[in-house]
Amino acid sequence: MVATLEEALARLRQWRRTGRDGEGPALIAFAGGIHRLAEPVRIEEGLGGRPGQPLILRGAADGTTRIVGSVPLALVDEPLPAGVDPGQRGRVRSYRLPRAAAEEPSINVHRIHPVPAPPLGLEIFDAQGALTPARWPNVGWARLALPPEPSKRKEATDLTILLPEARAARWRDEGDLWIAGYLGQDWSFETLPALALPPAANRLALLGSPHYPLRPKDRFYVENALAELDAPGEWWRDTKRGLVLLIPRTEASGPIEVSVASGLIAIDGASHVRLEGLTLERTRGDAVVVTGGEDVVLEDCTLRWTGGRGLVITDAVRSGLRRSVVSETGEGGVTLTGGDRANLVPGGNFVEDSVLVRFSRLGRTYKAAVSVDGVGARVTGNLIAHAPHLAILFQGNDHEIARNEIYDVVRESSDASAIYTGRDIAARGTRLTGNFLHDIRPEPGFEVKGIYLDDMASGLSITDNLFLRVDQPVFIGGGRDNTVTGNTFVGSSPAFFLDGRGEVWPGPPITDSTNTVRAAFDAVPATRPPWSTRYPQLAGLLSDRPLAAKRNVFRDNLLVSSGAPRIEAGADPGLQTVESNRTVDAPAAAQAPTSAALEPMLATDRTGARALDAFDRVASLSRIASLKRRAGHLLTRDGSP
């Protein structure tokens, strides 16, 4: 018996070097309770197992093993700064930070949708989870006001926004102020450091250029301002004294902790590794990172309260997540990258039979429950819900996205979708089959989609899915060779949308080498085997009216109180196939609470032989004992019991 995971792995390394590891799996069994890490533990090549004899890291049978990257803080009696709101002074508590957290340059990091953010500076937790840096407004959004444009003779040297006079004065001395919001686009969330200018200016300066030009009335909030420490569950870091000041969520909210570890477990080139029955949580970055190797699997685990993602798998094969829960992650749930795209060799990575909820609490846009790239991944049988933006993001070729239930996503964004791909006309062969998308509606003034094949995405199959109360359930932006067959649309309009943006939208066309879609096409060997044999229509793209949307098929679908297909904006209906679709008027069906409730309404008219209640992953996954125990109340929108 040893005290720590590091000691156990050190002993295993010694046994491996001396040949004393014997036959059979190597098992590291954890006791129940909390196991703390200050930095990621590394499992390198050679430390893994063998085929059929994996290295196993196994939690206690009762599910109480927690591997955490945080440490508890001590309550201290220190005078409060003058800037604390007089009405809140009786509620504020002070805690001493460890040196590493106290010396972090900032609590936050720049976040923007194209790239994963690095580990944040720190987060503060109580027994319920992460607390909130003191912010304005406490809930919802402020609306951005821009100062008058400078005269033509004077060039602006800073990006600034207007503030109410009182706020500018109260924030003047803040040294780690952040602005966060939908800056420039309603599908792009960004965080930037900021500085309040002298009160007379009534302005907030952005210490960095936003990804998109700011617009009047953009949604935003400002955080880590002492003057805004005025609500239960908020905190502020006193950088000069190495303290955290907070207002407890409740008087019984448990010990206060700070995240210190950038991650928990890094599996670097090792193969045949299992993580079983573990809860991994409270990191500044990604919880588990797998790089290279094969057959690395997390089963019956919980990944939660991370500053980054739950699980990242890069350049591995036959690795993934099974029967697990991912929740309250900061930058997305699971990222899968694997396979040899040049030769179309599948990686076989997967996320299956898992629950993924509230997985983009810090990054908010393009931080999916599951992000997939490479070749031949599987995303099957999962329940995905409660997110401001998308659920599944896929790039690459020949993936399977099947039997997932997705709802209550794209809640606060526009021009966005539950499942998304785009800008790569060569990313073909993915099958979206047997999924259940429901209750995906936009906020007033916004527009959302169910499955969005953006910017000439092509060669994809959408079959046997059920859409219930989904706006624009299948939306094809100028692509070709897409097949939409055997689906059921209930209260979802228009069932199918196609435009011809390749021919009518401004900007360089695909025939221009500077076009981003053309660059993606040029990056693959489309005219040579195996590409030319797997995707023969792609090989001849540039001589086949490359700007046109064509050969898209919408056939044998059932439309129940759903709008008819729409083909517009430059797409030629004569180049598509729309046939053998059936329409049923059943307004009550659009109000059905579950897929099973649709069964008697559509018994004689629905497509497919499978019972509609098979789409209900909530019911299916609740029958898996380990998932039922781990998921608990997580399926509520805010995660509360």
C-alpha positions in Angstrom: 0.0 0.0 0.0 1.2 3.5 -0.9 -0.1 6.9 0.0 -0.3 8.6 -3.4 -0.8 7.9 -7.1 2.7 9.2 -7.8 4.2 6.6 -5.5 2.1 3.8 -7.0 3.3 4.8 -10.5 6.9 5.1 -9.4 6.7 1.5 -8.0 5.2 0.3 -11.2 8.0 1.9 -13.2 10.6 0.1 -11.1 8.8 -3.2 -11.6 8.6 -2.6 -15.3 12.3 -1.9 -15.5 13.3 -5.0 -13.5 10.8 -7.3 -15.1 8.9 -7.9 -11.8 5.5 -6.8 -13.1 4.4 -10.4 -13.9 1.4 -11.5 -16.0 -2.1 -10.0 -16.0 -3.3 -6.5 -15.6 -1.6 -4.0 -13.4 -4.1 -2.6 -10.9 -3.8 0.7 -8.9 -6.9 0.6 -6.6 -7.8 3.9 -4.9 -9.5 4.1 -1.5 -12.6 6.2 -1.3 -12.4 9.9 -0.5 -10.3 12.8 -1.8 -6.9 12.4 -3.5 -5.3 15.7 -4.2 -2.9 16.6 -7.0 -0.9 19.8 -7.4 0.2 19.0 -10.9 -0.7 16.4 -13.6 0.5 12.9 -13.1 2.2 11.5 -16.2 1.8 7.9 -17.5 4.4 7.6 -20.3 5.1 5.1 -23.0 6.1 1.8 -21.5 4.1 2.4 -18.3 0.9 1.3 -19.9 -0.4 -2.3 -20.2 -0.4 -5.0 -22.8 -3.2 -6.2 -25.1 -5.8 -7.8 -22.8 -3.7 -6.9 -19.8 -4.2 -3.2 -19.2 -3.0 -0.8 -16.6 -6.1 0.0 -14.5 -6.6 3.0 -12.2 -9.8 2.0 -10.4 -11.8 3.9 -7.9 -13.6 2.5 -4.8 -16.6 0.4 -5.5 -18.9 2.8 -3.8 -18.0 5.6 -6.2 -16.5 8.0 -3.6 -13.0 8.3 -5.1 -12.3 11.9 -6.1 -9.1 13.0 -7.7 -9.0 16.8 -7.4 -6.7 19.6 -8.4 -7.7 22.0 -5.6 -6.6 22.7 -2.1 -8.6 24.0 0.9 -8.2 27.6 2.1 -7.9 28.8 5.6 -10.3 31.4 6.9 -8.4 34.4 8.2 -9.4 37.5 10.2 -8.1 40.4 8.0 -9.4 44.0 7.7 -11.5 44.5 4.6 -10.4 46.9 1.9 -12.2 50.3 1.8 -13.7 49.4 -1.6 -16.0 46.7 -0.1 -19.7 47.8 -0.4 -20.7 49.1 3.1 -23.9 47.1 2.8 -22.0 43.8 2.3 -19.2 44.1 4.8 -20.9 41.9 7.4 -21.2 39.1 4.9 -17.7 39.1 3.4 -15.2 36.4 4.5 -11.4 36.4 3.8 -9.3 33.3 2.9 -5.6 33.0 2.6 -4.4 31.8 -0.9 -1.5 29.4 -1.3 1.6 31.1 -2.9 1.0 29.6 -6.4 -2.5 31.0 -6.6 -1.6 34.3 -5.0 1.2 34.8 -7.6 -0.9 34.0 -10.7 -0.7 37.1 -12.9 -4.5 37.0 -13.5 -7.5 35.0 -12.5 -8.6 34.6 -16.1 -7.3 34.0 -19.6 -8.3 35.2 -23.1 -11.0 33.0 -24.5 -12.2 33.0 -28.1 -13.9 30.3 -30.2 -11.3 29.2 -32.7 -8.8 27.8 -30.1 -8.9 26.1 -26.7 -7.9 28.5 -23.9 -4.8 27.8 -21.8 -5.4 27.0 -18.1 -7.0 29.9 -16.2 -5.3 31.5 -13.2 -7.6 30.1 -10.5 -11.1 29.3 -9.6 -12.7 29.2 -6.1 -15.0 26.4 -5.1 -17.4 25.5 -2.2 -19.1 22.1 -1.7 -21.6 22.8 -4.5 -19.0 23.8 -7.2 -17.4 26.9 -8.6 -18.2 30.3 -7.3 -18.4 33.4 -9.5 -15.9 36.2 -9.7 -17.6 39.4 -8.6 -19.4 40.7 -11.6 -21.7 43.3 -13.1 -24.4 42.7 -13.7 -24.9 39.9 -11.3 -27.1 38.0 -13.8 -27.7 38.4 -17.5 -26.0 41.0 -19.6 -25.2 44.6 -19.9 -25.5 46.2 -23.4 -22.4 47.8 -24.9 -22.3 51.5 -25.7 -19.5 52.8 -27.9 -18.0 56.3 -27.7 -18.4 58.6 -30.6 -16.0 57.8 -33.4 -12.8 59.9 -33.4 -12.4 62.6 -35.9 -10.7 61.7 -39.2 -7.6 63.7 -38.1 -7.2 61.8 -34.9 -6.8 58.0 -34.7 -8.1 56.1 -31.7 -5.3 54.5 -29.7 -7.5 52.4 -27.4 -10.6 50.3 -27.8 -13.0 51.6 -25.3 -16.6 51.3 -24.3 -18.8 53.7 -22.4 -19.6 53.1 -18.7 -22.1 54.6 -16.3 -20.3 57.2 -14.4 -20.6 55.5 -11.0 -19.1 52.3 -12.3 -16.1 54.0 -13.9 -15.3 55.6 -10.5 -15.8 52.3 -8.6 -13.5 50.3 -10.9 -10.7 52.8 -11.3 -8.2 50.9 -9.0 -8.9 47.4 -10.3 -5.8 45.7 -11.6 -7.3 42.5 -12.9 -10.6 43.5 -14.5 -12.2 41.4 -17.3 -14.9 41.9 -19.9 -16.7 38.9 -21.3 -19.5 38.6 -23.8 -20.7 38.2 -27.4 -18.3 40.9 -28.7 -18.9 41.5 -32.4 -21.0 38.4 -33.2 -23.8 36.5 -31.6 -22.0 33.3 -32.2 -18.6 34.3 -30.8 -18.1 34.6 -27.0 -14.8 36.3 -26.0 -13.0 37.4 -22.8 -10.5 40.2 -22.6 -8.6 42.0 -19.8 -9.8 45.6 -19.3 -9.0 48.8 -17.4 -11.3 51.5 -16.1 -10.1 54.9 -17.3 -10.3 58.0 -15.0 -13.8 58.5 -13.8 -14.3 61.7 -15.9 -13.8 59.6 -19.0 -16.6 57.1 -18.1 -14.9 54.5 -20.2 -13.5 51.0 -20.0 -10.4 50.2 -22.1 -10.0 46.8 -23.6 -6.5 45.6 -23.2 -6.4 43.7 -26.4 -8.3 43.7 -29.7 -11.5 41.7 -29.9 -11.7 39.0 -32.6 -14.5 40.9 -34.3 -15.3 44.7 -34.4 -17.5 45.7 -31.5 -21.2 46.6 -32.2 -23.5 48.8 -30.2 -25.7 46.8 -27.9 -23.4 43.7 -27.8 -24.0 41.6 -24.7 -21.3 41.7 -22.1 -20.5 41.6 -18.4 -17.5 42.7 -16.3 -15.9 40.6 -13.6 -13.4 40.6 -10.8 -14.4 44.0 -9.5 -14.3 44.5 -5.7 -17.1 47.0 -5.8 -19.4 44.3 -7.4 -18.9 41.8 -4.5 -22.5 42.0 -3.5 -24.2 38.6 -4.0 -23.9 35.1 -2.4 -21.4 32.9 -4.2 -19.2 35.8 -5.5 -15.5 36.3 -4.9 -12.7 38.7 -5.5 -8.9 38.2 -5.3 -6.9 40.7 -3.3 -3.7 40.5 -5.3 -1.7 42.7 -2.9 -2.4 40.6 0.2 -2.8 37.1 -1.3 -6.4 36.8 -0.2 -9.7 35.8 -1.6 -12.7 37.8 -0.4 -16.1 36.1 -0.8 -19.7 36.1 0.2 -20.6 32.5 1.1 -23.4 30.9 -1.0 -24.9 29.7 2.3 -23.7 29.5 5.8 -23.4 25.7 5.3 -21.7 25.8 1.9 -18.8 23.7 3.1 -15.0 24.2 2.8 -13.6 26.8 0.4 -11.0 25.6 -2.1 -8.9 27.0 -4.9 -7.8 25.1 -8.1 -4.0 24.8 -8.4 -3.4 21.9 -10.8 -3.3 22.7 -14.5 -4.6 19.1 -15.1 -4.8 15.8 -13.4 -3.6 12.9 -15.6 -1.5 13.1 -18.7 -1.2 9.8 -20.6 1.6 10.4 -23.1 2.3 7.6 -25.6 1.1 4.8 -23.2 -1.3 2.1 -24.5 -3.9 -0.2 -22.9 -4.8 2.0 -20.0 -8.1 2.1 -18.1 -9.5 4.7 -15.7 -12.5 3.2 -14.0 -15.0 4.6 -11.4 -13.1 7.9 -10.7 -14.3 11.4 -10.3 -11.8 13.9 -11.7 -12.4 17.5 -11.0 -11.4 21.1 -10.1 -8.5 21.8 -12.4 -7.4 25.0 -14.0 -7.2 23.3 -17.4 -8.0 20.0 -19.0 -8.6 17.1 -16.6 -7.3 14.1 -18.6 -5.1 14.4 -21.7 -4.2 11.4 -23.9 -1.5 11.9 -26.5 -0.7 9.0 -28.8 -0.9 5.4 -27.9 -3.9 3.1 -28.3 -6.7 1.6 -26.3 -6.9 4.2 -23.5 -10.4 4.2 -22.1 -12.2 6.0 -19.3 -15.2 4.0 -18.0 -17.8 4.8 -15.4 -16.0 8.1 -14.5 -17.2 11.7 -13.8 -15.3 14.6 -15.2 -16.4 18.0 -13.9 -15.6 21.5 -12.8 -12.6 22.0 -15.0 -11.2 25.3 -16.3 -10.6 23.5 -19.7 -12.1 20.3 -21.1 -12.9 17.0 -19.4 -11.0 14.7 -21.8 -8.7 15.4 -24.7 -7.5 12.6 -27.0 -5.0 13.5 -29.6 -3.4 11.2 -32.2 -4.5 8.1 -30.3 -6.5 5.2 -31.7 -9.3 3.0 -30.2 -9.5 5.3 -27.2 -12.4 7.2 -25.6 -15.1 7.6 -23.0 -17.8 5.2 -22.0 -20.7 5.2 -19.5 -19.5 8.4 -17.9 -20.7 11.9 -16.9 -19.1 15.1 -18.1 -20.5 18.3 -16.5 -19.6 21.9 -15.6 -16.5 21.9 -17.7 -15.1 25.2 -18.9 -14.0 24.7 -22.5 -16.0 21.7 -23.7 -16.5 18.1 -22.8 -14.4 15.7 -24.9 -12.1 16.3 -27.8 -11.2 13.4 -30.1 -8.6 13.6 -32.8 -7.2 10.4 -34.4 -6.8 8.4 -37.6 -4.7 8.9 -40.7 -6.6 11.3 -42.9 -4.1 11.2 -45.8 -4.8 7.5 -46.1 -8.4 7.5 -44.7 -7.4 5.1 -41.9 -9.9 5.3 -39.1 -8.8 6.1 -35.6 -11.7 4.3 -33.9 -11.9 6.8 -31.0 -15.2 7.2 -29.3 -17.6 8.7 -26.8 -20.5 6.4 -26.0 -23.3 5.9 -23.6 -22.4 9.0 -21.6 -24.1 12.1 -20.2 -22.6 15.5 -21.1 -24.3 18.6 -19.6 -23.2 22.2 -19.0 -19.9 21.7 -20.7 -19.1 25.2 -21.9 -19.6 27.3 -18.8 -16.5 29.5 -19.4 -15.8 29.5 -23.1 -19.5 29.3 -24.2 -19.2 29.1 -28.0 -17.7 26.4 -30.2 -16.8 24.5 -27.0 -18.8 21.4 -27.7 -19.8 18.5 -25.6 -17.9 16.4 -28.2 -15.5 17.8 -30.8 -14.3 15.3 -33.4 -11.6 15.5 -36.0 -9.5 13.0 -38.0 -11.1 9.8 -39.4 -13.6 7.2 -38.2 -14.6 8.4 -34.7 -17.9 7.3 -33.0 -20.2 9.5 -31.0 -23.0 7.2 -30.0 -25.8 6.7 -27.5 -25.1 9.9 -25.5 -27.3 12.4 -23.8 -26.2 16.0 -24.4 -28.0 19.1 -22.9 -27.9 22.5 -21.3 -25.5 24.7 -23.3 -25.3 28.2 -24.7 -24.0 27.0 -28.0 -23.5 23.8 -29.9 -23.5 20.2 -28.7 -21.4 18.3 -31.3 -18.7 19.8 -33.6 -17.2 17.5 -36.2 -14.5 17.8 -38.9 -12.7 15.1 -40.9 -14.1 12.0 -42.5 -16.2 8.9 -42.0 -17.4 9.5 -38.4 -20.5 7.9 -36.9 -22.8 10.2 -34.9 -25.7 8.0 -33.9 -28.4 7.4 -31.3 -27.7 10.6 -29.3 -30.4 12.7 -27.6 -29.7 16.4 -27.8 -31.8 19.2 -26.3 -31.7 22.6 -24.6 -28.6 23.8 -26.5 -27.8 26.9 -28.5 -29.7 28.7 -25.8 -28.1 32.2 -26.0 -26.4 32.3 -29.5 -27.5 32.9 -33.0 -26.5 31.5 -36.5 -25.7 28.4 -34.5 -26.7 24.8 -34.3 -26.8 21.7 -32.1 -24.6 19.7 -34.5 -22.2 21.6 -36.7 -19.6 21.2 -39.4 -18.4 23.4 -42.3 -15.8 25.0 -44.5 -14.3 21.7 -45.7 -15.8 20.3 -48.8 -13.5 17.3 -48.5 -14.8 16.3 -45.0 -17.1 13.6 -46.3 -18.5 10.3 -45.3 -19.9 11.1 -41.8 -23.2 9.4 -41.0 -25.7 11.1 -38.7 -28.2 8.3 -37.8 -30.9 7.7 -35.3 -30.4 10.8 -33.3 -33.2 12.6 -31.3 -33.0 16.4 -31.4 -35.7 18.2 -29.5 -36.6 21.6 -28.0 -34.0 23.6 -29.8 -35.5 27.1 -30.3 -33.9 30.5 -30.6 -34.1 33.5 -28.3 -36.2 36.4 -29.7 -34.3 38.0 -32.6 -31.9 35.0 -33.1 -32.0 32.1 -35.4 -30.7 28.5 -34.8 -30.5 25.2 -36.6 -30.6 21.5 -35.7 -27.9 20.1 -38.0 -25.9 22.8 -39.8 -23.8 21.8 -42.8 -22.1 25.2 -43.1 -20.2 26.8 -46.0 -20.3 24.0 -48.6 -20.0 21.0 -46.3 -20.7 18.0 -48.5 -21.0 14.2 -48.9 -22.8 13.6 -45.5 -25.6 11.3 -44.7 -28.5 12.3 -42.4 -30.8 9.3 -41.9 -33.5 8.0 -39.5 -33.3 10.9 -37.1 -36.2 12.4 -35.1 -36.6 16.2 -34.8 -39.2 17.5 -32.3 -39.6 21.2 -32.0 -36.4 22.1 -33.7 -36.0 25.3 -35.8 -34.5 24.7 -39.2 -33.6 21.0 -38.3 -31.5 20.4 -41.4 -29.7 23.4 -42.9 -27.3 23.0 -45.8 -25.2 26.0 -46.7 -24.3 25.5 -50.4 -23.0 22.0 -50.2 -23.4 19.0 -52.5 -23.8 15.2 -52.4 -25.7 15.3 -49.0 -28.4 12.7 -48.4 -31.3 13.4 -46.0 -33.6 10.3 -45.9 -36.0 8.5 -43.6 -36.1 11.3 -41.0 -39.2 12.3 -39.0 -39.8 16.1 -38.5 -42.4 17.1 -35.9 -43.2 20.7 -35.3 -39.9 21.6 -37.0 -39.8 24.1 -39.8 -38.6 24.2 -42.5 -37.7 20.6 -42.4 -34.9 21.1 -45.0 -33.2 24.2 -46.1 -30.6 24.6 -48.9 -29.0 27.7 -50.3 -26.5 28.3 -53.1 -24.0 30.5 -51.3 -21.1 29.2 -53.3 -22.5 31.1 -56.3 -24.1 34.1 -54.8 -22.2 35.1 -51.6 -19.5 37.8 -51.8 -15.8 37.0 -51.3 -13.4 34.8 -53.3 -15.1 31.7 -54.8 -13.9 28.2 -54.4 -12.1 28.5 -57.8 -9.8 31.1 -56.1 -6.8 29.6 -54.2 -7.4 32.1 -51.4 -10.8 30.7 -50.6 -10.9 28.8 -47.3 -13.0 26.0 -48.7 -10.6 25.7 -51.6 -7.6 25.5 -49.2 -9.2 22.6 -47.4 -9.8 20.8 -50.7 -6.2 21.4 -51.7 -4.9 20.0 -48.4 -6.1 16.4 -49.2 -5.0 14.1 -52.1 -8.5 14.1 -53.6 -7.4 12.8 -57.0 -5.4 9.8 -55.7 -6.5 6.6 -54.0 -7.9 6.0 -51.5 -9.6 9.4 -51.8 -10.5 9.1 -55.4 -12.0 5.7 -55.0 -13.8 6.5 -51.7 -15.2 9.9 -52.9 -15.2 9.8 -56.7 -17.3 12.9 -57.0 -14.8 14.9 -55.0 -12.0 14.0 -57.3 -13.7 15.8 -60.2 -14.9 18.8 -58.1 -13.1 21.6 -60.0 -14.5 20.6 -63.3 -18.0 19.9 -62.0 -19.5 23.4 -61.5 -17.6 23.7 -58.2 -19.6 26.8 -57.0 -23.0 25.0 -57.3 -25.0 23.3 -54.7 -26.0 20.0 -56.4 -26.9 16.4 -56.0 -28.5 16.9 -52.5 -31.2 14.4 -51.8 -34.3 14.9 -49.5 -36.3 11.7 -49.8 -38.7 9.4 -47.8 -39.0 11.8 -44.9 -42.1 12.3 -42.8 -43.1 15.9 -42.0 -45.6 16.2 -39.2 -46.9 19.8 -38.8 -43.6 20.9 -40.2 -42.8 23.4 -43.0 -42.0 22.2 -46.5 -38.4 22.1 -47.8 -37.0 25.4 -48.9 -34.4 25.8 -51.7 -33.3 29.4 -52.3 -30.5 32.0 -52.7 -28.8 30.6 -55.8 -29.4 26.9 -55.4 -31.0 25.3 -58.5 -33.9 23.0 -57.5 -33.3 21.1 -60.8 -29.9 19.9 -59.5 -31.4 18.4 -56.3 -33.7 15.5 -55.6 -36.8 16.1 -53.4 -39.2 13.2 -53.7 -41.4 10.7 -51.8 -41.7 12.8 -48.7 -45.0 12.6 -46.7 -46.8 15.3 -44.9 -49.1 14.9 -41.9 -51.1 17.5 -40.0 -51.0 16.6 -36.3 -50.7 19.7 -34.2 -50.9 17.7 -31.0 -47.8 15.8 -31.9 -45.7 19.0 -31.8 -46.6 19.2 -28.1 -45.5 15.7 -27.2 -43.3 15.7 -24.1 -41.2 12.8 -25.2 -40.5 10.6 -28.2 -42.6 7.8 -26.7 -45.6 10.1 -26.5 -45.4 10.4 -30.3 -46.0 6.7 -30.9 -49.8 6.6 -30.8 -50.0 9.8 -32.9 -47.8 8.5 -35.7 -48.3 4.8 -35.5 -49.6 4.5 -39.1 -47.6 7.2 -40.7 -44.1 7.4 -39.2 -41.0 6.2 -41.1 -38.7 3.5 -39.9 -39.4 0.2 -38.2 -37.8 1.2 -34.8 -40.2 2.2 -32.0 -39.9 5.9 -31.4 -39.3 5.4 -27.6 -35.9 3.9 -28.6 -34.9 7.6 -29.2 -35.3 8.4 -25.5 -31.7 8.3 -24.1 -32.8 9.7 -20.7 -34.7 6.5 -20.1 -32.2 4.2 -21.7 -29.1 5.6 -19.8 -30.9 5.7 -16.5 -31.0 1.9 -16.6 -27.2 1.9 -16.4 -26.6 1.7 -12.7 -23.3 3.5 -12.6 -24.6 6.3 -14.7 -27.8 6.7 -12.6 -25.7 7.1 -9.5 -23.3 9.6 -11.1 -25.8 11.6 -13.1 -28.3 12.2 -10.3 -29.7 15.7 -10.5 -27.4 16.8 -13.3 -30.1 16.7 -15.9 -31.8 19.7 -14.5 -30.9 22.9 -16.4 -28.8 24.4 -13.6 -27.6 21.2 -12.0 -29.4 21.9 -8.7 -30.9 19.0 -6.7 
